[in-house]
Amino acid sequence: MSMSKTIDFIAINKYFYSVCEKPSPASNFIPDWWKNATPYQKSPENPDGKKIIIQNGVSNASFKKCAPMLDFLTAGYVFTLWSDVQITQQNNRPYISWRVNKDIFEIHDHQEVDIPEGYSKTDTFKYKNPWIPKLPKGYSALIIPYVGHPNPIFKTMQAIIDYDKTMHPLIPPMFIKEGFEGIVEKGTPMFQMIPFKRDNWKSKFSFLEDEEMQIITDQLKSTIVNNYIKNFWQKKSFK
């Protein structure tokens, strides 16, 4: 087993260190839609979704049995909203307000970017996250929208930052859901950060010979329950 790497989350000052919630492992934010899903598809023969049924070589496993999907949900760290904010619409533009004395958002300079469907076309905001991640040499940070909420109120622009080399503040631009009004509560996941080791890559191309794919498929199917976990999966740890 390889030794754990250390990530140092550095607050930009003592105020934010004392007031703001710290980034937390994504495993602490597993969404309810995952928790409430049954491991096997429900049917008249399987009303509670707990029984595996094999028909014509195909199992009734649901996405809940997909270890790669859970790996993605629990990868890295989640940065949360550090204060309640209220969103209103004024002249068909989103307006964000809060009660604390420090700024939580700022308007991002308008850029000609492809805005996701369902998000405001008028303004983009920057979330003033107070935590700077410091990574070991050779590692970078992948910044993505929190994957547990596929259609969040705030949607982060993706980025890669070499946080072994820079102390640049992590204040990602964000789109805001079109027409939304209401209070977004402190602790709401804002974005996910996944550390990864930088490597140089080059591509090549090949193909499988006759029946090789069938051999691979049958090797996979030889274990009925938890094949991937039993034969291939490697535990990942973020603490």
Contacts in CASP RR format, 6 or more apart in sequence:
PFRMAT RR
TARGET T0000
AUTHOR 0000-0000-0000
METHOD contacts of the structure
MODEL  1
MSMSKTIDFIAINKYFYSVCEKPSPASNFIPDWWKNATPYQKSPENPDGK
KIIIQNGVSNASFKKCAPMLDFLTAGYVFTLWSDVQITQQNNRPYISWRV
NKDIFEIHDHQEVDIPEGYSKTDTFKYKNPWIPKLPKGYSALIIPYVGHP
NPIFKTMQAIIDYDKTMHPLIPPMFIKEGFEGIVEKGTPMFQMIPFKRDN
WKSKFSFLEDEEMQIITDQLKSTIVNNYIKNFWQKKSFK
4 237 0 8 1.000
4 239 0 8 1.000
5 135 0 8 1.000
5 136 0 8 1.000
5 139 0 8 1.000
5 195 0 8 1.000
6 136 0 8 1.000
7 77 0 8 1.000
7 133 0 8 1.000
7 134 0 8 1.000
7 135 0 8 1.000
7 136 0 8 1.000
7 195 0 8 1.000
8 133 0 8 1.000
8 134 0 8 1.000
9 22 0 8 1.000
9 23 0 8 1.000
9 77 0 8 1.000
9 131 0 8 1.000
9 132 0 8 1.000
9 133 0 8 1.000
9 134 0 8 1.000
10 131 0 8 1.000
10 132 0 8 1.000
10 133 0 8 1.000
10 134 0 8 1.000
10 167 0 8 1.000
11 17 0 8 1.000
11 20 0 8 1.000
11 130 0 8 1.000
11 131 0 8 1.000
11 132 0 8 1.000
12 130 0 8 1.000
12 131 0 8 1.000
12 132 0 8 1.000
12 169 0 8 1.000
13 130 0 8 1.000
15 102 0 8 1.000
16 82 0 8 1.000
16 102 0 8 1.000
16 130 0 8 1.000
16 131 0 8 1.000
17 130 0 8 1.000
19 82 0 8 1.000
19 100 0 8 1.000
20 82 0 8 1.000
20 130 0 8 1.000
20 131 0 8 1.000
21 80 0 8 1.000
21 82 0 8 1.000
21 186 0 8 1.000
21 187 0 8 1.000
22 131 0 8 1.000
23 77 0 8 1.000
23 78 0 8 1.000
23 79 0 8 1.000
23 80 0 8 1.000
23 131 0 8 1.000
23 133 0 8 1.000
23 193 0 8 1.000
24 77 0 8 1.000
24 78 0 8 1.000
24 80 0 8 1.000
25 74 0 8 1.000
25 76 0 8 1.000
25 77 0 8 1.000
25 78 0 8 1.000
25 238 0 8 1.000
25 239 0 8 1.000
26 73 0 8 1.000
26 74 0 8 1.000
26 75 0 8 1.000
26 76 0 8 1.000
26 77 0 8 1.000
26 78 0 8 1.000
26 146 0 8 1.000
26 192 0 8 1.000
26 238 0 8 1.000
27 74 0 8 1.000
27 238 0 8 1.000
28 78 0 8 1.000
29 78 0 8 1.000
29 146 0 8 1.000
29 148 0 8 1.000
29 189 0 8 1.000
30 73 0 8 1.000
30 74 0 8 1.000
30 148 0 8 1.000
31 73 0 8 1.000
31 148 0 8 1.000
31 149 0 8 1.000
34 64 0 8 1.000
34 70 0 8 1.000
34 73 0 8 1.000
34 148 0 8 1.000
37 62 0 8 1.000
37 63 0 8 1.000
37 64 0 8 1.000
38 48 0 8 1.000
38 49 0 8 1.000
38 50 0 8 1.000
38 62 0 8 1.000
38 64 0 8 1.000
39 49 0 8 1.000
39 50 0 8 1.000
39 61 0 8 1.000
39 62 0 8 1.000
39 64 0 8 1.000
39 65 0 8 1.000
40 46 0 8 1.000
40 49 0 8 1.000
40 50 0 8 1.000
40 51 0 8 1.000
40 52 0 8 1.000
40 53 0 8 1.000
40 59 0 8 1.000
40 60 0 8 1.000
40 61 0 8 1.000
40 62 0 8 1.000
40 65 0 8 1.000
41 49 0 8 1.000
41 60 0 8 1.000
41 61 0 8 1.000
41 62 0 8 1.000
42 48 0 8 1.000
42 49 0 8 1.000
43 49 0 8 1.000
43 53 0 8 1.000
43 60 0 8 1.000
45 51 0 8 1.000
45 53 0 8 1.000
46 53 0 8 1.000
46 60 0 8 1.000
49 62 0 8 1.000
52 59 0 8 1.000
52 60 0 8 1.000
52 61 0 8 1.000
52 224 0 8 1.000
52 225 0 8 1.000
53 59 0 8 1.000
53 60 0 8 1.000
54 60 0 8 1.000
54 224 0 8 1.000
57 221 0 8 1.000
59 224 0 8 1.000
63 69 0 8 1.000
65 226 0 8 1.000
67 226 0 8 1.000
67 228 0 8 1.000
67 229 0 8 1.000
67 233 0 8 1.000
68 228 0 8 1.000
71 236 0 8 1.000
72 147 0 8 1.000
73 147 0 8 1.000
73 148 0 8 1.000
74 236 0 8 1.000
74 238 0 8 1.000
75 192 0 8 1.000
75 194 0 8 1.000
75 236 0 8 1.000
75 238 0 8 1.000
76 192 0 8 1.000
76 193 0 8 1.000
76 194 0 8 1.000
76 195 0 8 1.000
76 238 0 8 1.000
77 133 0 8 1.000
77 192 0 8 1.000
77 193 0 8 1.000
77 194 0 8 1.000
77 238 0 8 1.000
78 146 0 8 1.000
78 189 0 8 1.000
78 190 0 8 1.000
78 191 0 8 1.000
78 192 0 8 1.000
78 193 0 8 1.000
79 129 0 8 1.000
79 131 0 8 1.000
79 170 0 8 1.000
79 189 0 8 1.000
79 190 0 8 1.000
79 191 0 8 1.000
79 192 0 8 1.000
79 193 0 8 1.000
80 186 0 8 1.000
80 187 0 8 1.000
80 188 0 8 1.000
80 189 0 8 1.000
80 190 0 8 1.000
81 104 0 8 1.000
81 127 0 8 1.000
81 184 0 8 1.000
81 185 0 8 1.000
81 186 0 8 1.000
81 187 0 8 1.000
81 188 0 8 1.000
81 189 0 8 1.000
81 190 0 8 1.000
82 104 0 8 1.000
82 129 0 8 1.000
82 130 0 8 1.000
82 186 0 8 1.000
82 187 0 8 1.000
83 98 0 8 1.000
83 99 0 8 1.000
83 100 0 8 1.000
83 104 0 8 1.000
83 186 0 8 1.000
84 98 0 8 1.000
84 99 0 8 1.000
84 183 0 8 1.000
84 184 0 8 1.000
84 185 0 8 1.000
84 186 0 8 1.000
85 96 0 8 1.000
85 97 0 8 1.000
85 98 0 8 1.000
85 104 0 8 1.000
85 105 0 8 1.000
85 183 0 8 1.000
85 184 0 8 1.000
86 96 0 8 1.000
86 97 0 8 1.000
86 98 0 8 1.000
86 182 0 8 1.000
86 183 0 8 1.000
86 184 0 8 1.000
87 94 0 8 1.000
87 95 0 8 1.000
87 96 0 8 1.000
87 153 0 8 1.000
87 176 0 8 1.000
87 180 0 8 1.000
87 181 0 8 1.000
87 182 0 8 1.000
87 183 0 8 1.000
87 184 0 8 1.000
88 94 0 8 1.000
88 95 0 8 1.000
88 97 0 8 1.000
88 181 0 8 1.000
88 182 0 8 1.000
89 95 0 8 1.000
89 179 0 8 1.000
89 181 0 8 1.000
92 122 0 8 1.000
93 120 0 8 1.000
93 122 0 8 1.000
93 123 0 8 1.000
94 120 0 8 1.000
94 122 0 8 1.000
94 123 0 8 1.000
94 125 0 8 1.000
94 176 0 8 1.000
94 179 0 8 1.000
94 180 0 8 1.000
96 104 0 8 1.000
96 105 0 8 1.000
96 125 0 8 1.000
96 176 0 8 1.000
98 104 0 8 1.000
102 128 0 8 1.000
103 128 0 8 1.000
104 127 0 8 1.000
104 128 0 8 1.000
105 125 0 8 1.000
105 126 0 8 1.000
105 127 0 8 1.000
105 128 0 8 1.000
105 174 0 8 1.000
106 125 0 8 1.000
106 126 0 8 1.000
106 128 0 8 1.000
106 171 0 8 1.000
107 123 0 8 1.000
107 124 0 8 1.000
107 125 0 8 1.000
107 126 0 8 1.000
108 123 0 8 1.000
108 124 0 8 1.000
108 125 0 8 1.000
108 126 0 8 1.000
108 173 0 8 1.000
110 123 0 8 1.000
110 124 0 8 1.000
111 124 0 8 1.000
113 124 0 8 1.000
113 157 0 8 1.000
115 121 0 8 1.000
115 124 0 8 1.000
115 175 0 8 1.000
116 155 0 8 1.000
116 175 0 8 1.000
118 177 0 8 1.000
118 178 0 8 1.000
119 155 0 8 1.000
119 175 0 8 1.000
119 176 0 8 1.000
119 177 0 8 1.000
119 178 0 8 1.000
120 175 0 8 1.000
120 176 0 8 1.000
120 177 0 8 1.000
120 178 0 8 1.000
120 179 0 8 1.000
121 178 0 8 1.000
123 176 0 8 1.000
124 173 0 8 1.000
124 174 0 8 1.000
124 175 0 8 1.000
124 176 0 8 1.000
125 154 0 8 1.000
125 173 0 8 1.000
125 174 0 8 1.000
125 176 0 8 1.000
126 171 0 8 1.000
126 172 0 8 1.000
126 173 0 8 1.000
126 174 0 8 1.000
127 154 0 8 1.000
127 156 0 8 1.000
127 171 0 8 1.000
127 172 0 8 1.000
127 174 0 8 1.000
127 190 0 8 1.000
127 191 0 8 1.000
128 171 0 8 1.000
129 169 0 8 1.000
129 170 0 8 1.000
129 171 0 8 1.000
129 172 0 8 1.000
129 190 0 8 1.000
131 170 0 8 1.000
132 163 0 8 1.000
132 167 0 8 1.000
132 168 0 8 1.000
132 169 0 8 1.000
132 170 0 8 1.000
133 141 0 8 1.000
133 163 0 8 1.000
133 170 0 8 1.000
133 193 0 8 1.000
133 195 0 8 1.000
134 163 0 8 1.000
134 164 0 8 1.000
134 167 0 8 1.000
135 141 0 8 1.000
135 163 0 8 1.000
135 164 0 8 1.000
135 195 0 8 1.000
136 164 0 8 1.000
137 164 0 8 1.000
138 162 0 8 1.000
138 164 0 8 1.000
138 197 0 8 1.000
138 198 0 8 1.000
139 163 0 8 1.000
139 164 0 8 1.000
139 195 0 8 1.000
139 196 0 8 1.000
139 197 0 8 1.000
139 198 0 8 1.000
140 160 0 8 1.000
140 161 0 8 1.000
140 162 0 8 1.000
140 163 0 8 1.000
140 164 0 8 1.000
140 195 0 8 1.000
140 196 0 8 1.000
140 198 0 8 1.000
141 160 0 8 1.000
141 161 0 8 1.000
141 162 0 8 1.000
141 163 0 8 1.000
141 193 0 8 1.000
141 194 0 8 1.000
141 195 0 8 1.000
141 196 0 8 1.000
142 158 0 8 1.000
142 159 0 8 1.000
142 160 0 8 1.000
142 193 0 8 1.000
142 194 0 8 1.000
142 195 0 8 1.000
142 196 0 8 1.000
143 156 0 8 1.000
143 158 0 8 1.000
143 159 0 8 1.000
143 160 0 8 1.000
143 161 0 8 1.000
143 170 0 8 1.000
143 172 0 8 1.000
143 191 0 8 1.000
143 192 0 8 1.000
143 193 0 8 1.000
144 156 0 8 1.000
144 158 0 8 1.000
144 191 0 8 1.000
144 192 0 8 1.000
144 193 0 8 1.000
144 194 0 8 1.000
145 152 0 8 1.000
145 155 0 8 1.000
145 156 0 8 1.000
145 158 0 8 1.000
145 191 0 8 1.000
145 192 0 8 1.000
146 152 0 8 1.000
146 156 0 8 1.000
146 189 0 8 1.000
146 190 0 8 1.000
146 191 0 8 1.000
146 192 0 8 1.000
147 192 0 8 1.000
148 189 0 8 1.000
149 189 0 8 1.000
151 177 0 8 1.000
152 177 0 8 1.000
152 189 0 8 1.000
153 176 0 8 1.000
153 177 0 8 1.000
153 180 0 8 1.000
153 184 0 8 1.000
153 188 0 8 1.000
154 174 0 8 1.000
154 175 0 8 1.000
154 176 0 8 1.000
154 177 0 8 1.000
154 184 0 8 1.000
154 190 0 8 1.000
155 174 0 8 1.000
155 175 0 8 1.000
155 176 0 8 1.000
155 177 0 8 1.000
156 172 0 8 1.000
156 173 0 8 1.000
156 174 0 8 1.000
156 190 0 8 1.000
156 191 0 8 1.000
157 172 0 8 1.000
157 173 0 8 1.000
157 174 0 8 1.000
157 175 0 8 1.000
159 172 0 8 1.000
161 168 0 8 1.000
161 170 0 8 1.000
162 198 0 8 1.000
163 195 0 8 1.000
170 193 0 8 1.000
172 191 0 8 1.000
174 190 0 8 1.000
174 191 0 8 1.000
208 216 0 8 1.000
220 227 0 8 1.000
221 227 0 8 1.000
223 230 0 8 1.000
223 231 0 8 1.000
END
